[in-house]
Amino acid sequence: MTFRTEHDALGAVQVPQQALWGAQTQRSLENFKIGPRMPYEVVRVLIGIKAAAAKVNQQLGKLTPAKATLIQQSCRRLLATDNRQDFPLVIYQTGSGTQTNMNVNEVIVHVAAQLDPDLSLHPNDDVNLSQSSNDTFPTAMMIAASLALPDLLTNLQQVIKSFSKKVTAYQAVIKIGRTHLQDATPLTVGQELSGYQDALQHDWEYLQSLIPTLLELPIGGTAVGTGLNAPDGFAAGMVTALQDAYKLPFVSAPNKFQGLANHSGLNVVHGALKTLASDLVKIGNDIRFLASGPRAGYDEFNIPANEPGSSIMPGKVNPTQIEALTMVCARVFGNDTTITFAASQGNFELNVYKPVIIAAFLESVQLLTQALASFDQHLLQGLTVNPARIQQLVDHSLMTVTALTPHIGYEKSAQIALKAQKENSTLKDAALALGYVTAAEFDQWVDPSKMV
């Protein structure tokens, strides 16, 4: 490999000849060989921020039209293709994301040199003009998070619609309810599934209601929130330019000190993602238990046979989609713990856990987005019920005795249930043996169709 010599404030650095980055990126590469790369979504947003900053700096008389145009052209070239090989820095670097911010600045400068060798740009003085890593990186975090959520919300709404269809299809199928893992009074399959549907609808609404907190951009706060070295009007101009670029209703963060030092918006929105994951685990567990069997389990639901379930047991069908879904949820729970702790950290005017916060957030969104689509396509749409098995369990339930309590009281009803359980008889036989009701009364009062 051949190298060229680049310089930064600390001196000379050897950089691979073909690399588009410069000295500060190279130093970070050598000093931080820890974990995966910074999410490319964050890098692309930073490129978009640089293009917007060039435009606004020109409008405010801080940057010549030639330099502003060249920076924007360089950004457009980078955004037109996948250039992730030019952004090799890892998540676990400086907690402000400064090195990734400089990586973007340096790459833009080198692309600009290819476009116009006669016009020299400086990564700090031109591309980073009126900015600090301390405000550009959290701005990129907020924009990247905002851009990630629509696909998740779309897939979640699709799952809700699929549940709605199942609710309609099975609204009249009466089954036994369960509380405390014990038999309870009847309900319909449609009613049971409607609970799942509405839990997810609530999660969708929680996320929708929280989206505005991600639209507050701290750009213009520069190093500590005061806006030092940024001209008057820069923050407002940047918000307008970023609104145009991303077609989202961004606003300028009302308090830049908060925007640099706290990441409450990402924290609270991820809390809603954790809530969604909690509901998905509950729903997934219910479905896989109700589909357990087929001979030694509940066997109320049928799940699609997408692949062989065992390498040793022929004919076995496992709830693999639910296993994948709940593993994703486990990861989301872990990410929420990471974000909760990271959001509490940093000192005074700056949170210094920024990269891990946005990496964890984006991973949760991406995993949930993919898992919801897979769950819907490969399990939920093909979910069916076993009416005969469901009816058998209703017929043998002891808890339908609850319908007798308004007529003969709790104590006598309990005696009937306990006698039937002890003698392995039907509720009707036990009730008639005890003499508490007549056959006609039992048939009239203990009707599961009237109990749902």
Salt bridges, closest charged atoms under 4 A:
GLU6 OE2 - ARG4 NE 2.83
GLU6 OE2 - HIS110 NE2 2.83
ASP8 OD2 - ARG27 NE 2.62
ASP82 OD2 - ARG84 NH2 2.94
ASP125 OD2 - HIS122 ND1 3.84
ASP126 OD1 - LYS67 NZ 3.32
GLU192 OE1 - LYS175 NZ 2.78
ASP198 OD2 - HIS202 ND1 3.37
ASP286 OD2 - LYS282 NZ 2.55
GLU300 OE1 - LYS175 NZ 2.80
GLU300 OE2 - ARG178 NH2 2.76
ASP336 OD1 - HIS270 ND1 2.83
ASP336 OD2 - LYS274 NZ 3.97
GLU363 OE1 - ARG331 NE 3.08
GLU423 OE2 - LYS419 NZ 2.72
ASP443 OD1 - LYS428 NZ 3.05
